Amino acid sequence: MYDVSGLSLRQLQYFCAVVESRSVTEAAKRLHVSPGGVSLAITQLEKLLDVQLTLRTRGKGVEITDAGRSVYETARVIARCVDDIQELAGTIRGALTGPLRVGIFTTLSPWLFPQMAEHFAQHHPAIDLQLEEGASAALQTLLAEGRLDAALLYENHIASEVDVQRLAPVRLQLAVSPSHPLAGQDEVSLSALRDEYAVLLAMRPASDHVEEILYNAGITPRVRWRSANVETIRSLVARGLGYTIIMGRPHGDLTYDGRSIVYRPIADELPANHVVLATAPGARRTARIEALRAYCSEALAGHSTSSDGAPMSKTGTL
């Protein structure tokens, strides 16, 4: 029998973070410690258990061995039990503590996360609020794997079994340069885009939904460029190089390089859509997640309607 009296909770927590991030460097960032400290903890754990848990190759990240995956399942349970104890103690003291891992769809993050971070820093400073930005499918996978506590997504991006709470209705808009002939219209029919160049988001399923809407209107989009960066798209549109159909809209309607951009409502009937808070089915309803639910409900419940009919949150359109 091996002596595991030197086994520590810190080693198990560091190991779980490495498994979940597949990277010592990313695990260190998440834990707010040095990569060297994480590597040392994993090495110590492997020595105590006399089992190789990981395969670490410089420049190639971390692979988890079969033994590592088995150990992870138990280590994760232990780490969560400790989180529960810490959260219970914090609740008794009147303060919430511990990690809260939130995923946000890339184009939503600039609108939603900064105010969320400010709220938690002011009202729940002991909560370690962690952000994961990415495509909707990737975030839903992380939810299913237990590597995220919740995710903020568009409802029409949901493609897996998750529990969903609707937060705010949203609607696609047309964006063009101020000099574009369509900029002067109160609202624009999709048929008017038939001969226009498009600059579209290169991120699924958002790109699929936009193109499906155009195809259903009898339009084959003349896509000039695609980009995964919304600000790149907005800057191209502001220079008159094409239109885009987009959900997000910041205050000021200016691009990074200071050019103006005009948004117009789409006259056609469009599929309903909402910003939603997604959690894994059967996920534990911790006090931290309930604090997130309460914040999201309050922050997005105040959405109003702008002069052009676009749904707006307190910080701009979503």
Secondary structure, DSSP 4 states (H G I P E B T S, - for coil): ----TT--HHHHHHHHHHHHHT-HHHHHHHHTS-HHHHHHHHHHHHHHHTS--EEEETTTEEEE-HHHHHHHHHHHHHHHHHHHHHHHHHHHHT---EEEEEEEETTTHHHHHHHHHHHHHHH-TTEEEEEEEE-HHHHHHHHHTTS-SEEEEEGGG--SS-EEEEEEEE--EEEE-TTSGGGGSSSB-GGGGTTSEEEEE-STTHHHHHHHHHHHTT---EEEEEES-HHHHHHHHHTTS-BEEES-B-GGGB-TTS-B-EEEEB-S----EEEEEEE-TT----HHHHHHHHHHHHHHHT-EE-TTS-EEETTEE-
